[in-house]
Amino acid sequence: MSAKMKAAVFVEPGRIEITDKAIPDVGANDALVRITTTTICGTDVHILKGEYPVAKGLTVGHEPVGVIEKLGSAVAGYREGQRVIAGAICPSFTSYASQDGAPSQDGSYLIASGQCGGHGYKATAGWRFGNMIDGTQAEYVLVPDAQANLAPVPDGLSDEEVLMCPDIMSTGFKGAENAHIKIGDTVVIFAQGPIGLCATAGARLLGATTIIAVDGNDHRLAISSAMGADVTLNFKTCDVVSEIMKLTGGRGVDASIEALGTQGTFESALRVLKPGGTLSSLGVYSSDLTIPLAAFAAGLGDHRIVTALCPGGKERMRRLLNVVASRRVDLSRLVTHTFKLDDIVAAYDLFAHQRDGVLKVAIKPN
């Protein structure tokens, strides 16, 4: 009889529950990682609500921090007992997309409209944990293509300090990277949830000297100041577009980063953009977007609109871990609550309803 582990699985819309599952067998290119800390993502909440389709019985979660329990025979350069992370996106790096410079899209394909929440698109082999294969909200996770995806955790770093690397930090930093930020730029980030806060930190690291953070939550805006924001605007108390145009002398910002995924934030991000500026979109949108004619300059404004899915792979993770180890950013402050794996249903309820100042939760199997 196979050894068992606890895992949080998708049962049906509205229900994720703890159950017993067999500990996975390890193939030649795999690694079995014992999870020490994982977390809940906004995407997991979409799965819980049935807004993003996954198979019933799938273990959810895609942000692993843990220890190598067992290595496949073909995996070299790692050792059992080693602390590691793996990106939420774990590409094989063998696909056309990967070799064409878009490894996050490794295996993505179009499907019939209506089968993927109406989007007509499903990310497959790039985003595998908790999507196509069993994920990380469990005692163990099987990491595929481990040679390409495992990254050792530097000595002296806690699980909480590196917990954002697999997804939130990689996504937020990619938003800043896609914004083509130059030294001396003025940048606005719409929404200061975990991804927006990471985009704020990334903009600072890339050389932006005026960073404007927008949110409706004063607590999050206070954290954004600590992450590098120079100006904070609460959209509940001011006309954000007017304020930003005043701050820039009517010129507009060099780049705007949209980190929520709504028509309103996308439109505002475009309205404050200078001619020739970049709108970097990180939001996951649930309906069609409309582009306002004037803000888009009827298509003649030399604007760039760039989207992103968080980069994965061991080299991406190595770089993010280096940033954390350098102490240039402290993302452990985003971990506001800790739960045992057995209590993950309560953790989902807290996170999904955004109570008690929650930003991210740490889930501990043991």
C-alpha positions as CSV (number, residue, x, y, z in Angstrom):
1,M,0.0,0.0,0.0
2,S,1.3,3.4,-1.0
3,A,2.3,5.9,1.8
4,K,-0.2,8.7,2.3
5,M,0.0,12.4,2.7
6,K,-2.5,15.2,3.5
7,A,-3.5,17.5,0.6
8,A,-5.9,20.3,-0.1
9,V,-8.0,19.3,-3.1
10,F,-10.6,21.0,-5.3
11,V,-13.9,19.1,-4.7
12,E,-16.4,21.4,-6.4
13,P,-17.1,25.1,-6.7
14,G,-17.0,26.5,-3.2
15,R,-15.3,23.5,-1.7
16,I,-11.6,22.8,-1.1
17,E,-11.0,20.2,1.5
18,I,-8.2,18.2,3.2
19,T,-7.9,14.6,2.1
20,D,-5.4,11.8,2.1
21,K,-3.6,11.1,-1.2
22,A,-0.8,8.7,-2.1
23,I,2.7,10.3,-2.0
24,P,3.7,10.5,-5.6
25,D,6.2,8.1,-7.2
26,V,9.4,9.8,-8.5
27,G,10.3,9.5,-12.1
28,A,13.7,9.9,-13.6
29,N,13.4,13.7,-14.2
30,D,11.4,14.5,-11.1
31,A,12.0,15.5,-7.5
32,L,9.8,14.9,-4.5
33,V,9.8,17.9,-2.3
34,R,8.5,17.9,1.3
35,I,6.7,21.2,1.7
36,T,7.7,23.3,4.7
37,T,5.7,26.4,3.7
38,T,3.3,27.3,0.9
39,T,0.6,29.9,0.5
40,I,-2.7,30.8,-1.2
41,C,-2.9,32.9,-4.3
42,G,-5.7,34.9,-5.8
43,T,-5.8,32.3,-8.6
44,D,-6.5,29.6,-6.1
45,V,-9.5,31.7,-5.0
46,H,-10.7,31.7,-8.6
47,I,-10.4,27.9,-8.6
48,L,-12.3,27.7,-5.3
49,K,-15.1,29.7,-6.8
50,G,-15.2,27.7,-10.0
51,E,-14.2,30.7,-12.0
52,Y,-11.1,28.9,-13.3
53,P,-11.6,25.2,-14.2
54,V,-9.5,22.4,-12.8
55,A,-10.1,18.7,-12.4
56,K,-12.0,17.6,-9.3
57,G,-9.7,16.0,-6.9
58,L,-6.7,18.0,-8.0
59,T,-4.4,19.3,-5.3
60,V,-4.3,23.0,-5.5
61,G,-1.5,25.6,-4.9
62,H,1.6,26.6,-6.8
63,E,4.1,28.3,-4.5
64,P,6.4,25.7,-2.9
65,V,9.2,26.1,-0.3
66,G,10.5,22.8,1.0
67,V,13.2,20.2,1.3
68,I,14.2,17.6,-1.4
69,E,12.9,14.2,-0.1
70,K,13.9,12.1,-3.2
71,L,15.6,12.8,-6.5
72,G,15.0,11.2,-9.8
73,S,17.8,9.2,-11.3
74,A,18.5,11.8,-14.1
75,V,18.5,14.9,-11.8
76,A,22.0,16.1,-11.1
77,G,23.4,19.0,-9.1
78,Y,21.1,18.7,-6.2
79,R,21.0,16.5,-3.1
80,E,18.3,15.0,-0.9
81,G,17.8,17.1,2.3
82,Q,18.5,20.4,0.4
83,R,16.2,23.4,0.9
84,V,14.7,24.5,-2.4
85,I,12.0,26.5,-4.1
86,A,10.5,26.0,-7.5
87,G,8.7,28.5,-9.6
88,A,4.9,28.5,-9.8
89,I,5.5,28.2,-13.6
90,C,7.7,25.2,-14.1
91,P,8.4,24.9,-17.9
92,S,10.1,21.9,-19.5
93,F,12.2,24.3,-21.6
94,T,11.8,21.9,-24.5
95,S,8.7,23.5,-26.2
96,Y,8.6,25.8,-29.1
97,A,7.4,28.6,-26.8
98,S,10.3,28.1,-24.4
99,Q,12.9,28.1,-27.2
100,D,11.3,31.1,-28.7
101,G,11.9,33.1,-25.5
102,A,8.5,32.7,-23.8
103,P,9.0,29.8,-21.4
104,S,6.0,30.8,-19.3
105,Q,3.9,29.9,-22.2
106,D,5.4,26.4,-22.5
107,G,2.5,24.3,-23.8
108,S,-0.2,26.9,-23.7
109,Y,-2.9,26.4,-26.2
110,L,-6.2,27.8,-27.4
111,I,-9.4,25.9,-26.6
112,A,-13.0,26.3,-27.5
113,S,-14.6,29.4,-26.0
114,G,-16.5,28.7,-22.8
115,Q,-14.3,25.8,-21.6
116,C,-11.9,28.1,-19.7
117,G,-14.2,30.5,-17.9
118,G,-15.2,32.0,-21.2
119,H,-11.6,33.1,-22.0
120,G,-11.0,30.5,-24.7
121,Y,-7.4,30.0,-23.5
122,K,-5.8,27.7,-21.0
123,A,-2.2,27.8,-19.7
124,T,-1.0,24.2,-19.6
125,A,2.5,23.0,-19.3
126,G,4.0,26.2,-18.2
127,W,1.7,26.6,-15.2
128,R,1.4,23.0,-14.0
129,F,1.2,23.0,-10.2
130,G,-2.4,23.1,-9.1
131,N,-3.6,23.5,-12.7
132,M,-2.6,20.4,-14.8
133,I,-0.9,18.4,-12.0
134,D,-1.2,18.1,-8.3
135,G,0.0,21.3,-6.5
136,T,1.7,22.5,-3.4
137,Q,-0.9,22.8,-0.7
138,A,0.1,19.3,0.6
139,E,2.7,17.6,2.6
140,Y,4.7,16.7,-0.6
141,V,4.8,17.9,-4.2
142,L,6.3,16.2,-7.2
143,V,8.4,18.8,-9.2
144,P,8.5,17.9,-12.9
145,D,11.6,18.6,-15.0
146,A,13.4,19.2,-11.7
147,Q,16.8,19.9,-13.3
148,A,15.3,23.0,-14.9
149,N,13.1,24.2,-12.0
150,L,14.6,23.6,-8.6
151,A,16.5,26.5,-7.0
152,P,18.5,26.1,-3.7
153,V,17.6,28.5,-0.9
154,P,20.6,30.4,0.3
155,D,21.6,29.8,3.9
156,G,20.2,32.2,6.4
157,L,16.9,32.9,4.7
158,S,13.7,31.9,6.3
159,D,10.8,30.3,4.4
160,E,8.8,33.5,4.8
161,E,11.5,35.6,3.2
162,V,11.5,33.4,0.1
163,L,7.8,32.5,-0.1
164,M,7.0,35.2,-2.5
165,C,9.7,34.2,-5.1
166,P,7.8,31.3,-6.8
167,D,4.9,33.5,-8.0
168,I,4.2,36.9,-6.5
169,M,7.7,38.4,-6.6
170,S,8.4,36.9,-10.0
171,T,5.1,38.3,-11.4
172,G,5.4,41.8,-9.8
173,F,9.0,42.1,-10.9
174,K,8.1,41.0,-14.4
175,G,5.5,43.8,-14.5
176,A,8.2,46.3,-13.7
177,E,10.6,44.7,-16.2
178,N,8.0,44.8,-18.9
179,A,7.4,48.5,-18.2
180,H,10.8,49.3,-19.7
181,I,11.7,51.4,-16.7
182,K,14.7,53.7,-17.0
183,I,16.7,55.5,-14.3
184,G,14.8,58.7,-13.4
185,D,11.4,57.5,-14.7
186,T,8.0,58.3,-13.1
187,V,5.9,55.1,-12.7
188,V,2.4,54.5,-11.3
189,I,1.3,51.1,-10.0
190,F,-2.5,50.6,-9.8
191,A,-3.4,48.3,-6.9
192,Q,-1.2,47.5,-4.0
193,G,-2.1,43.9,-3.3
194,P,0.9,41.5,-3.0
195,I,1.7,41.6,-6.7
196,G,1.3,45.4,-6.9
197,L,3.6,45.7,-3.9
198,C,6.2,43.6,-5.6
199,A,5.9,45.7,-8.7
200,T,6.5,48.7,-6.6
201,A,9.6,47.2,-5.2
202,G,10.7,46.1,-8.6
203,A,10.2,49.6,-10.1
204,R,12.4,51.0,-7.3
205,L,15.2,48.5,-8.1
206,L,15.1,49.3,-11.8
207,G,15.7,53.0,-11.2
208,A,12.4,54.7,-11.1
209,T,12.7,57.9,-9.0
210,T,9.1,58.9,-8.7
211,I,6.8,55.9,-7.9
212,I,3.1,56.5,-7.4
213,A,1.1,53.8,-5.7
214,V,-2.7,53.7,-6.0
215,D,-5.1,51.7,-3.8
216,G,-8.2,52.1,-1.8
217,N,-6.7,50.7,1.4
218,D,-4.6,53.0,3.5
219,H,-2.9,50.1,5.3
220,R,-1.6,48.7,2.0
221,L,-0.6,52.2,0.9
222,A,1.5,52.5,4.0
223,I,3.2,49.2,3.2
224,S,3.8,50.4,-0.4
225,S,5.7,53.4,1.0
226,A,8.0,51.0,2.8
227,M,8.4,49.0,-0.5
228,G,9.5,52.1,-2.4
229,A,6.5,54.3,-3.3
230,D,7.2,58.0,-3.2
231,V,3.6,59.1,-3.5
232,T,0.5,57.2,-2.4
233,L,-3.0,57.9,-3.7
234,N,-6.2,56.5,-2.2
235,F,-8.8,56.4,-5.1
236,K,-11.6,56.7,-2.5
237,T,-10.5,60.2,-1.5
238,C,-9.2,61.8,-4.8
239,D,-9.5,61.8,-8.5
240,V,-6.4,59.6,-9.2
241,V,-6.1,60.5,-12.9
242,S,-6.2,64.2,-12.2
243,E,-3.8,64.0,-9.4
244,I,-1.3,62.0,-11.4
245,M,-1.5,64.5,-14.3
246,K,-0.9,67.3,-11.9
247,L,2.1,65.5,-10.4
248,T,3.6,65.0,-13.8
249,G,2.9,68.6,-15.0
250,G,0.4,67.3,-17.6
251,R,3.1,65.1,-19.2
252,G,1.9,61.7,-18.0
253,V,3.9,58.9,-16.5
254,D,6.6,57.1,-18.3
255,A,5.1,53.7,-17.4
256,S,2.0,52.4,-15.7
257,I,1.6,49.0,-14.1
258,E,-1.9,47.6,-13.8
259,A,-2.0,44.9,-11.0
260,L,-5.7,44.2,-10.4
261,G,-7.4,43.2,-13.6
262,T,-10.4,45.5,-13.9
263,Q,-11.7,47.7,-16.7
264,G,-11.4,50.7,-14.4
265,T,-7.8,50.2,-13.4
266,F,-6.8,49.3,-16.9
267,E,-8.4,52.4,-18.3
268,S,-6.9,54.7,-15.6
269,A,-3.5,53.2,-16.3
270,L,-3.9,54.1,-20.0
271,R,-5.3,57.6,-19.3
272,V,-2.2,58.7,-17.3
273,L,0.3,57.4,-19.7
274,K,2.6,59.7,-21.7
275,P,2.8,59.4,-25.5
276,G,5.2,56.6,-26.2
277,G,4.8,55.2,-22.7
278,T,4.3,51.6,-21.6
279,L,1.3,50.1,-19.9
280,S,2.4,46.9,-18.2
281,S,-0.6,44.7,-17.5
282,L,-0.4,42.1,-14.7
283,G,-4.1,41.7,-13.9
284,V,-6.1,38.6,-14.7
285,Y,-9.2,39.9,-16.5
286,S,-12.6,38.2,-16.2
287,S,-14.3,40.0,-19.1
288,D,-13.5,41.8,-22.3
289,L,-11.6,45.1,-22.1
290,T,-12.6,48.3,-23.8
291,I,-9.9,50.8,-24.8
292,P,-11.0,54.4,-24.6
293,L,-10.4,56.2,-27.9
294,A,-8.9,59.5,-26.5
295,A,-6.6,57.8,-24.0
296,F,-5.4,55.5,-26.7
297,A,-4.9,58.5,-29.0
298,A,-7.0,56.6,-31.6
299,G,-4.0,54.2,-31.9
300,L,-1.5,56.9,-32.8
301,G,0.1,57.5,-29.5
302,D,3.1,55.1,-29.8
303,H,1.8,53.4,-26.7
304,R,2.9,49.9,-25.7
305,I,0.6,47.5,-23.9
306,V,2.4,44.5,-22.5
307,T,1.0,41.5,-20.7
308,A,2.9,38.9,-18.5
309,L,2.6,35.5,-16.9
310,C,5.2,35.1,-14.1
311,P,8.5,33.7,-15.3
312,G,9.7,30.4,-13.8
313,G,12.7,28.2,-14.0
314,K,15.8,27.9,-11.8
315,E,17.6,30.9,-13.3
316,R,14.7,33.2,-12.6
317,M,14.4,31.8,-9.1
318,R,18.2,32.2,-8.5
319,R,18.0,35.9,-9.4
320,L,15.0,36.5,-7.2
321,L,16.7,34.7,-4.3
322,N,19.8,36.9,-4.8
323,V,17.6,40.0,-4.4
324,V,16.1,38.7,-1.2
325,A,19.5,37.6,0.1
326,S,21.0,41.0,-0.6
327,R,18.3,42.5,1.7
328,R,17.4,45.1,-0.9
329,V,13.8,44.0,-0.3
330,D,12.0,42.3,2.6
331,L,9.0,40.5,1.3
332,S,8.4,38.6,4.5
333,R,6.3,41.6,5.7
334,L,3.7,40.5,3.1
335,V,3.1,37.3,5.1
336,T,0.5,38.5,7.6
337,H,-1.0,35.2,8.8
338,T,0.1,31.6,9.4
339,F,-2.1,28.5,9.3
340,K,-1.5,24.8,9.6
341,L,-2.4,22.8,6.5
342,D,-5.2,21.1,8.5
343,D,-6.8,24.6,8.9
344,I,-6.5,25.6,5.2
345,V,-10.3,25.9,4.8
346,A,-10.2,28.7,7.4
347,A,-7.2,30.2,5.6
348,Y,-9.1,30.3,2.3
349,D,-12.1,32.0,4.0
350,L,-9.9,34.7,5.5
351,F,-7.9,35.3,2.3
352,A,-10.9,35.2,-0.1
353,H,-12.8,37.7,2.0
354,Q,-9.7,39.9,2.7
355,R,-10.3,40.2,6.4
356,D,-8.0,41.3,9.2
357,G,-5.5,43.1,7.0
358,V,-4.5,39.9,5.2
359,L,-2.0,40.1,2.4
360,K,-0.5,36.6,2.2
361,V,-0.9,33.6,4.4
362,A,1.8,31.0,5.2
363,I,0.5,27.4,5.2
364,K,2.6,25.0,7.2
365,P,2.0,21.2,6.7
366,N,3.8,20.4,10.0
